[in-house]
Amino acid sequence: MLKVLRRRALPTAYRGTCRGRTFFTLPDLSSLSPFPDTNEPETQSYHERKIFPYRRSELYQIVADVASYPAFVPYCTGSRILQRKECQDGITVMEAELTVGFLAFKESYVSKVTCKPLESVEAVASSSTPLFKTLTTVWRFQPASSDSPHLSMGPPRHSSERSPVGITSRTSPDNGPTLVTLDLAFAFANPVHATVSATFIGQVSKLMVKAFEERCITVYGLGTK
């Protein structure tokens, strides 16, 4: 019995002497996962929605500015545009290398970002990413009633664009305020990553919306109906 235990312990000790790995590239320790029978982590999905007192064009520009993500997106420590293509229909398609980190650990991956002006920004991680098996983030922007409640109150910014209760103005598709929705869906490539990050990953979507709101205030100031 002693010999068997030693033979099983040696590979673990050997792995401990390997060069340091980042948080998101841990060795395959799936046997230590609390879900030993789960070969692939399940996809986790989160949905957030909130009305912002800004024009759709203003909100769209913040999310479409991928290069500025390290300034406000939670856990994003780096962003680099690899390719950018302007399509005839006005849609912009980019390949961006994003770096995410938590404490001293970090990992980079490539995402395809599709920007539809005034409508949506969708980012889909490359299938070759070592961190995620799947990762899709979709921001959508829709007109909301000018009398919809929101948190960021201040002096009127678009006072001439007010409309009756429950009716959005049709004089311009870019009138504020705007209903913003965020859909986040992902699955880690390694079950251990899901286990280690379980304590904070469920709050990421809420943190993203909060950070987005703070970015809007920084760039545009306090908004109004």
C-alpha positions in Angstrom: 0.0 0.0 0.0 2.8 2.4 0.8 4.5 1.8 -2.5 1.3 2.5 -4.3 0.8 5.8 -2.5 4.3 6.9 -3.4 3.9 6.1 -7.0 0.8 8.2 -7.2 2.3 11.1 -5.3 5.4 11.5 -7.3 3.7 12.9 -10.5 2.0 15.5 -8.3 5.3 16.5 -6.7 6.9 16.7 -10.1 4.2 19.0 -11.4 4.7 21.3 -8.5 8.3 21.9 -9.7 7.2 23.0 -13.1 7.5 26.7 -14.1 4.8 28.9 -12.6 1.5 29.1 -14.4 -1.0 31.9 -14.4 -4.4 31.6 -12.7 -6.1 30.8 -16.0 -3.7 28.2 -17.2 -3.7 25.8 -14.3 -2.7 22.2 -15.0 -5.5 19.7 -15.5 -6.6 18.9 -11.9 -10.1 17.9 -12.9 -9.9 14.9 -10.5 -9.9 17.4 -7.7 -13.1 19.1 -8.9 -16.2 18.8 -6.7 -17.8 17.5 -9.9 -15.6 14.6 -10.9 -18.1 13.1 -13.3 -18.4 16.3 -15.3 -16.0 16.3 -18.2 -17.0 19.7 -19.5 -18.1 22.7 -17.4 -21.6 23.8 -18.1 -22.3 27.1 -19.9 -23.3 29.8 -17.5 -25.6 32.6 -18.7 -26.4 36.0 -17.2 -28.8 38.7 -18.3 -28.8 42.3 -17.1 -30.9 45.3 -18.2 -31.0 48.9 -17.2 -32.2 52.2 -18.5 -29.6 54.9 -19.1 -30.2 58.6 -19.6 -28.1 58.9 -22.7 -28.5 58.6 -26.4 -28.0 55.2 -28.1 -25.1 56.6 -30.1 -23.3 57.7 -26.9 -23.7 54.3 -25.2 -22.8 52.5 -28.4 -19.6 54.5 -28.8 -18.4 53.5 -25.3 -18.9 49.7 -25.9 -17.6 49.8 -29.5 -14.4 51.5 -28.3 -12.7 48.1 -27.6 -9.3 49.7 -27.1 -10.5 51.5 -24.0 -11.8 48.4 -22.2 -8.9 48.2 -19.7 -10.0 51.6 -18.4 -13.3 50.4 -17.2 -14.2 46.7 -17.9 -13.8 44.6 -14.8 -10.8 42.2 -14.9 -9.7 43.5 -18.3 -6.1 44.5 -18.1 -5.2 44.8 -21.8 -6.8 45.2 -25.2 -5.3 45.2 -28.7 -7.0 45.5 -32.0 -5.5 42.9 -34.4 -7.8 43.5 -37.4 -10.6 45.9 -38.3 -13.0 45.8 -41.2 -15.6 48.4 -42.2 -18.5 46.8 -44.0 -20.7 48.5 -46.6 -23.7 48.2 -44.4 -22.0 50.2 -41.7 -21.2 47.2 -39.5 -17.7 47.1 -38.1 -16.0 43.7 -37.5 -12.8 43.5 -35.4 -10.5 40.9 -34.1 -9.2 41.9 -30.7 -6.8 40.4 -28.3 -8.1 40.9 -24.7 -6.2 40.2 -21.5 -8.0 39.4 -18.3 -6.5 39.1 -14.9 -7.4 38.5 -11.3 -4.9 39.4 -8.6 -1.5 38.2 -10.0 -3.0 35.9 -12.6 -3.8 36.7 -16.2 -4.6 35.2 -19.6 -5.1 36.5 -23.1 -7.5 35.4 -25.8 -8.8 36.6 -29.1 -12.4 37.7 -29.7 -14.4 38.6 -32.9 -16.2 41.8 -32.2 -19.2 42.8 -34.4 -20.5 46.4 -34.0 -23.8 47.4 -35.4 -24.2 51.2 -35.0 -26.9 52.2 -32.5 -28.0 48.5 -32.1 -25.5 46.1 -30.6 -21.9 45.1 -29.9 -21.3 41.3 -29.9 -18.0 39.7 -28.8 -17.3 36.0 -29.4 -14.1 34.4 -28.1 -12.0 32.4 -30.4 -12.4 28.6 -30.1 -8.7 28.4 -29.5 -8.7 30.3 -26.3 -7.0 28.4 -23.4 -9.4 30.0 -20.9 -12.9 29.6 -22.3 -14.6 26.9 -24.2 -17.2 29.4 -25.1 -17.6 33.1 -24.3 -20.2 35.4 -25.8 -21.0 39.0 -24.7 -23.8 41.0 -26.3 -24.7 44.6 -25.5 -27.9 45.8 -27.0 -29.3 49.4 -27.2 -33.0 50.1 -27.5 -35.0 53.4 -27.2 -36.8 53.8 -23.9 -39.5 56.2 -22.8 -38.3 59.7 -21.8 -40.2 59.3 -18.6 -38.6 56.0 -17.6 -36.9 56.0 -14.2 -33.1 55.9 -14.0 -30.4 56.6 -11.5 -28.1 59.2 -13.1 -30.1 62.4 -12.6 -28.8 65.8 -13.4 -29.7 69.0 -15.4 -31.7 68.4 -18.6 -29.5 67.4 -21.5 -32.1 66.7 -24.1 -35.1 68.7 -22.8 -36.5 69.2 -26.3 -36.7 65.5 -26.9 -39.2 64.6 -24.1 -42.2 62.5 -25.2 -45.5 61.4 -23.6 -45.3 58.7 -20.8 -44.7 55.3 -22.2 -44.1 56.5 -25.8 -40.6 56.9 -27.2 -40.1 59.8 -29.6 -40.1 58.9 -33.3 -38.5 62.1 -34.4 -35.1 60.6 -34.1 -34.0 57.0 -33.4 -31.2 58.3 -31.3 -33.2 60.1 -28.6 -32.5 59.2 -25.0 -33.0 57.6 -22.7 -31.9 54.1 -23.7 -32.6 50.6 -22.5 -29.3 48.7 -22.3 -29.3 44.9 -22.1 -26.2 42.7 -21.5 -26.2 39.0 -22.2 -23.1 37.1 -21.0 -22.7 33.4 -21.7 -19.5 31.4 -21.1 -18.0 28.0 -20.2 -14.5 27.5 -18.9 -12.2 25.2 -20.8 -11.1 23.5 -17.6 -13.5 22.4 -14.8 -11.0 23.6 -12.2 -11.1 27.1 -13.6 -14.9 27.1 -13.0 -14.4 25.8 -9.5 -11.7 28.3 -8.5 -13.7 31.3 -9.9 -17.1 30.3 -8.6 -16.9 32.7 -5.7 -16.8 35.8 -7.9 -17.8 35.0 -11.5 -21.5 35.2 -10.8 -21.1 38.9 -10.1 -19.2 39.8 -13.2 -22.2 40.8 -15.3 -23.4 43.2 -12.5 -19.9 44.6 -12.2 -19.8 45.2 -16.0 -23.1 47.2 -15.9 -21.9 49.2 -12.9 -18.6 49.9 -14.6 -20.4 50.9 -17.8 -22.5 53.4 -15.9 -19.5 54.9 -14.2 -17.8 55.2 -17.6 -20.8 57.0 -19.1 -20.7 59.5 -16.2 -17.0 60.0 -16.7 -17.3 60.6 -20.4 -20.6 62.4 -20.7 -21.4 63.6 -17.2 -24.7 63.0 -15.3 -27.5 62.2 -17.8 -31.2 63.1 -17.6 -34.4 62.0 -19.2 
